[in-house]
Amino acid sequence: MKKIFLTLVLTLICASSSFAQTKTDTTAGDPVVTNSFWDNWYLQAGLDMTLLNPYGSNFSHVFPKGKTFGFAGAVGKWFSPEISLRARLKWENGFPLFENGHLEWLAPAGRNGKNMDEGGFLAAYVDVMLNLHNVILGYDDSRKWNMLVFPRAGFISNLAISSSSPMVGVGIGSTYRLNERLSLYADVAYQVMTSEFFGDVAGTGMGVAAGSNGYLDFHIGVQWDLGKSKGKFKRLSQY
């Protein structure tokens, strides 16, 4: 899984670099001015799918043994065109509409519906977002599509067994601007944590090569840019 993410990131960087070779920067002498703390905030809301990967399990059986669905909300701020912090709360496997009757890889083991009956699980974490387009190509406030990479850290809690674990991960994502404030977003990430989250389903192994206690998740949703800045930065000539 780690090799897959490294390959994806390198491919995106190479693709962006090829675009950069044909780009003429007409604003090189007009630097971007960092806005105040209250500018460039945004909200996100969307759906997600999680593919659980407890240590010792065969990931080829993740459908349907380790598949769950849920909702996620986030708030973030761009401190510069290149770097943002995003805090996200994810609630998974807590809605009967999304119930997976064949779920086995989530404690308590052997009782597939118990986890949902007890509220599913929660994940809360912070992402350090790096905008690859702005890093490589330079900032362009008319650009609609932006590619992102991010490390993340936080906690994940299995409500059915009242057990929590620290969690770290890495992911890639993108946004596509629809109008002055509204964008679509999508991202995918892989996270690892301790066996406490999986309870009696998993052991304590953490070696990525041999398997891990972790999960792969996919998010899609909408983003709303707040404030007068509408998600954009001003250049020096605009003041």
PENORMO-V793407 format. One record per backbone hydrogen bond with DSSP energy under -1.0 kcal/mol. CO is the residue of the C=O (numbers start at 1). NH is the residue of the N-H. Records with the same first field share a line. If there is no record, write none. Layout:
CO: NH + NH
//
This chain:
1: 5
2: 6
3: 7
4: 8
5: 9
6: 10
7: 11
8: 12
9: 13
10: 14
11: 15
12: 16
13: 17
14: 18
15: 19
16: 20
17: 21
19: 22
20: 23
27: 30
31: 236
36: 39
40: 78
41: 226
42: 76
43: 224
44: 74
45: 222
46: 72
47: 220
48: 70
49: 218
50: 68
51: 216
53: 214
54: 57
58: 61
59: 62
61: 65
62: 66
64: 67
65: 104 + 105
66: 52
68: 50
69: 93
70: 48
71: 91
72: 46
73: 89
74: 44
75: 87
76: 42
77: 85
82: 131
83: 79 + 80
84: 129
85: 77
86: 127
87: 75
88: 125
89: 73
90: 123
91: 71
92: 121
95: 98
96: 99
100: 103
108: 111
111: 114
113: 117
114: 118
115: 120
116: 119
120: 159
121: 92
122: 157
123: 90
124: 155
125: 88
126: 153
127: 86
129: 84
130: 149
131: 135
132: 136
133: 137
140: 143
144: 177
146: 175
147: 132
148: 173
149: 130
150: 171
151: 128
152: 169
153: 126
154: 167
155: 124
156: 165
157: 122
158: 163
163: 158
165: 156
167: 154
168: 192
169: 152
170: 190
171: 150
172: 188
173: 148
174: 186
175: 146
176: 184
181: 225
182: 178 + 179
183: 223
184: 176
185: 221
186: 174
187: 219
188: 172
189: 217
190: 170
191: 215
192: 168
194: 197
195: 199
198: 201
212: 214
213: 193
214: 53
215: 191
216: 51
217: 189
218: 49
219: 187
220: 47
221: 185
222: 45
223: 183
224: 43
229: 232
234: 33
235: 238
236: 239
//
